Amino acid sequence: MVPDILLGLFSMDMGIDLGTCSTLVCVRDKGIVLNEPSVVAVRKGTNIVLNNGEAVGLIAREMLGKTPGSISAIRPLKDGVISDFEVTESMLAYFIRKAHGGNGFVRPRVVIAVPSGITDVERQAVISTAERAGARSVYLVEEPMAAGIGAGLPITDPTASMIVDIGGGTTEVAIMSLADIAACQSLRVGGDNMDEAVVSHLKKTYNLLVGEARAEKVKIQIGSAAPLEQELTMEVAGRDTISGMPRKIIITSEEIREALRDPIAAIIDSVASTLEKAEPELAADLIDNGIHVCGGGSLLRGLDVALANATGLKVQQVEDPLTAVARGTSIYLENLELWKDTMEQNQYGWDRYAAHRV
């Protein structure tokens, strides 16, 4: 314990938005210092990270779908939770070192945002993995709370604030009031499901196989959740499933919107279901306060229009939606001494669960 405390004197407290697609790290009093893909390149059949443990993040993402037989570029988180513990540990250790300027002798206190719907076992997995990666104390905060705080919503006031955080693996929908969650739903549908829908559409309609990275480009460039004033087209290349040869086709925003209908409908249903759980007074507040959306999925064209049409409420995208959760963990760091007793944590190996949510 004593060496940990001494190492902690030279460490900076960190907030981590451990996402399925990207991981953001913020440092107390410095803001966001790292934003990299949650991807790791390992030797095939092992958990040995290439390049002496440095093939993580941006370097590894460039390898997705393009690796030779001896290398695997993998994403160790799925649906917002850890699917490969050893690789996630290596990834977190790399990000912690990088945020400290490459110094490996650090033991920071870490606040990690996690989906509200994960199980106790999954929560403990996050804590244990972060500890093995080098954290001396780990505190968990639910993503909707972090997103609401990072977006600057008045979640401590006696009025309803509603956040819809659409990430790569999960969508977090929550109504908050008086510094607590009044109603929430965690849906394991997000940007990855939209990419998969594009891949499936191109395969079924055009017999064209494309990778996830190319499907994501299609989603970003011409994807939409509501009709556009001027529909778009795009050229996309892949491998023909019949001839096996490379081929290009032209696709339209209308057909991609149709392909995205199921994941978008699931998100809208989750929002409607959460609204139905709200107390009448909180529901009344939302008529004036509206819904705030964040996360990478909120950047999809027309998503605000689709949500507004489905709920009858005004929908507003928060400022800098990609970093809202990370900014929220940064604010938790600034108030860690005040709030840490109400956060789920594991300090020096002792498990302790919060009596109530922050």
HULIN-V706321 format. One record per backbone hydrogen bond with DSSP energy under -1.0 kcal/mol. CO is the residue of the C=O (numbers start at 1). NH is the residue of the N-H. Records with the same first field share a line. If there is no record, write none. Layout:
CO->NH ; NH
This chain:
1->5
2->6
3->7
4->8
5->9
7->10
8->11
13->28
14->111
15->26
16->113
17->19 ; 24
21->38
22->19
23->36
24->17
25->33 ; 34
26->15
27->30 ; 31
31->27
34->25
36->23
37->39
39->57
40->74
41->50
42->72
43->46
48->43
49->53
50->55
51->54
54->56
55->41
57->61
58->62
60->63
61->64
63->66
68->71
70->44
72->42
74->40
76->83 ; 84
78->81
81->78
84->88
85->89
86->90
87->91
88->92
89->93
90->94
91->95
92->96
93->97
94->98
95->99
96->100
97->102
98->101
104->106
108->136
109->14
110->139
111->16
112->141
114->143
115->118
119->123
120->124
121->125
122->126
123->127
124->128
125->129
126->130
127->131
128->132
129->133
130->135
131->134
136->348
137->110
138->346
139->112
141->114
142->146
143->147
144->148
145->149
146->150
147->151
148->153
149->152
153->155
154->157
155->179
157->159 ; 178
161->176
162->292
163->174
164->294
165->172
166->297
167->191
168->192
170->167
171->187
172->165
173->185
174->163
175->182 ; 183
176->161
177->180
180->177
183->175
185->173
187->171 ; 189
190->194
191->195
192->196
193->197
194->198
195->199
196->200
197->201
198->202
199->203
200->204
201->205
202->206 ; 208
203->207
207->241
209->239
211->215
212->216
213->217
214->218
215->219
216->220
217->221
218->222
219->223
232->253
234->251
236->249
238->247
239->209
240->244
245->240
247->238
249->236
251->234
252->256
253->257
254->258
255->259
256->260
258->261
260->264
261->265
262->266
263->267
264->268
265->269
266->270
267->271
268->272
269->273
270->274
271->275
272->276
279->283
280->284
281->285
282->286
284->287
285->288 ; 289
286->290
291->316
292->164
293->318
294->166
295->298
296->299
297->300
300->303
301->225
302->306
303->307
304->308
305->309
306->310
307->311
308->312
314->291
316->293
320->323
321->295
323->327
324->328
325->329
326->330
327->331
328->332
329->333
330->334
331->335
333->336
335->339
336->340
339->342
340->343
344->140
345->352
346->138
347->350
350->347
352->345
